[in-house]
Structure formats: C-alpha cells, structure tokens
Amino acid sequence: MLEDLVRLRRARDMMDRDYAKPLDVAALARVALMSQGHFSRSFRAAYGETPYSYLMTRRIERAKALLRRGDLSVTEVCFAVGCTSLGSFSSRFTELVGESPSAYRARPHDAGAAIPACVAKVYTRPVRNGEAKPEPPSVA
C-alpha cells in the first residue's frame, strides 16, 4: 500500500510539472508502474478525484494565472496549459471558477497584485465541484 502511494505521488508530481503536455491515463499509469484500471481506482481513492479531474484542475489553476496577466488571449491560454479544445477548456473553466475565461480575464485583478504568489496560489486554486461559491443566504 505504501509503495502504491509513492507510485501515485510520482504520477501526480508529473501532472503538476508537465500539465501542459499531452497526458493520458495510460502514460500516467506507466509512470506509476500500474495497470490503467488499478491506477485510476487507486488515484481516486488516494486523492478524492480522478486523474483527469486532477490534471484539469492544475491546468485551470495555471490558466487563471495567465489570464490575470492579461497579455494572452483566451485561446492562447487554452493551448498554453495543454488543452486542445477551446470549448472543453471554457466549459471546465466556467464549472470550476464560476465565470467564463473571457469574463475572468476582463475583470480587474489589481487587488491581489501585492499578495505574494505563493499565498495567492492558495486562494485562487480551483476547487473541484464548485469553486463558484454560492451567494450567502440573505437575511430577511
């Protein structure tokens, strides 16, 4: 079991490092020295999400940083983070962030400029299944 966790971490580290490269379950399973099925089940059990979801979350996290810079178009950002479909990228971005990549890019991000990048990363990290926080209930 401990050996499996070490192998899973190796694959997760590869996703963190090489998020912009074409990665699939087969390649990640090879890095972890596991079959694809065992890798997918073990990864989900260890990290609470599928390898694909984890990879897409890393890609969206990086896309947010590139969009905040404002010097790249949404399409350029999509391809820079390793996505091959603008539609899928936009859908996943909107799902995780709560607004479209274009709207995110267009809004001012000056308030976070003085925050160190390591701290900003914690607060801007996309969260699976709903970073778009619901409105607080109104007190009537």
C-alpha positions in Angstrom: 0.0 0.0 0.0 2.8 2.5 0.9 4.6 1.5 -2.3 1.4 2.3 -4.3 1.2 5.8 -2.7 4.8 6.5 -3.6 4.0 5.5 -7.2 0.8 7.6 -7.3 2.7 10.6 -6.0 5.2 10.1 -8.8 2.3 10.3 -11.3 0.7 13.3 -9.5 4.0 15.1 -9.5 4.3 14.5 -13.2 0.8 16.1 -13.7 1.9 19.1 -11.6 5.1 19.5 -13.5 4.0 18.6 -17.1 0.4 19.7 -17.0 0.8 21.4 -20.5 2.0 18.2 -22.2 -0.4 15.7 -23.6 -1.0 13.3 -20.7 -3.4 10.4 -20.5 -4.2 7.7 -18.1 -2.1 5.2 -20.0 1.0 7.4 -19.7 0.4 8.2 -16.0 -0.2 4.5 -15.2 3.1 3.7 -16.8 4.9 6.2 -14.6 3.2 4.7 -11.6 4.0 1.2 -12.8 0.3 0.1 -12.6 -2.4 -1.0 -14.9 -4.7 1.7 -16.1 -7.6 0.4 -14.1 -5.7 0.0 -10.9 -4.1 3.4 -11.3 -7.4 5.2 -11.8 -9.0 3.4 -8.9 -6.0 3.9 -6.6 -5.6 7.6 -7.6 -9.3 8.3 -6.9 -9.1 6.6 -3.5 -5.9 8.4 -2.5 -6.7 11.9 -3.8 -10.5 12.0 -3.9 -10.8 12.7 -7.7 -9.9 11.1 -10.9 -6.6 11.6 -12.6 -8.3 13.6 -15.4 -10.1 15.9 -12.9 -6.8 16.5 -11.0 -5.0 17.3 -14.3 -7.7 19.7 -15.4 -7.7 21.4 -12.0 -4.0 22.1 -12.4 -4.5 23.3 -15.9 -7.3 25.7 -14.9 -5.2 26.9 -11.9 -2.4 27.8 -14.3 -4.8 29.3 -16.8 -6.1 31.7 -14.1 -2.6 33.0 -13.6 -2.1 33.5 -17.3 -5.4 35.2 -17.7 -4.7 37.6 -14.8 -1.6 38.7 -16.6 -3.8 39.8 -19.5 -1.2 39.6 -22.3 -2.6 36.4 -23.8 -5.9 35.7 -25.5 -8.2 33.0 -24.0 -7.4 30.8 -27.0 -3.6 31.2 -26.4 -4.1 30.4 -22.7 -6.1 27.3 -23.6 -3.3 25.9 -25.7 -0.6 27.1 -23.3 -2.0 25.0 -20.5 -2.3 21.8 -22.6 -5.9 21.9 -23.6 -6.7 21.0 -27.2 -10.4 22.2 -27.3 -11.4 25.7 -26.6 -14.9 24.7 -25.9 -14.0 22.0 -23.3 -11.5 24.4 -21.7 -14.1 27.1 -21.4 -16.7 24.7 -20.0 -14.3 23.3 -17.4 -13.0 26.8 -16.5 -16.6 28.1 -16.0 -17.5 25.0 -14.0 -14.6 25.4 -11.6 -14.3 29.2 -11.4 -17.9 30.3 -11.8 -17.3 32.6 -14.7 -16.1 32.3 -18.3 -12.4 32.7 -19.1 -13.2 35.9 -21.0 -15.0 37.4 -18.1 -12.3 36.3 -15.7 -9.6 37.9 -17.9 -11.6 41.1 -18.4 -12.2 41.8 -14.7 -9.6 43.7 -12.7 -7.2 41.7 -10.6 -5.2 44.6 -9.1 -6.3 43.8 -5.6 -4.2 40.7 -5.5 -1.1 42.3 -7.0 0.6 42.9 -3.6 0.0 39.4 -2.4 3.0 37.0 -2.7 2.4 34.4 -5.5 2.7 31.5 -3.0 -0.2 32.9 -1.0 -2.3 33.9 -4.0 -2.0 30.4 -5.3 -3.7 29.0 -2.2 -6.7 31.4 -2.6 -7.0 31.2 -6.3 -6.7 27.4 -6.7 -9.7 25.9 -8.4 -11.7 23.6 -6.2 -13.4 20.6 -7.7 -17.1 20.7 -8.0 -17.8 24.3 -7.4 -15.2 26.9 -6.7 -18.0 29.2 -7.7 -19.2 29.8 -4.2 -22.9 30.2 -3.7 -24.2 33.6 -2.6 -24.6 33.8 1.1 -28.2 33.4 2.2 -29.9 36.7 2.6 -31.2 37.6 6.0 -34.8 38.7 5.7 
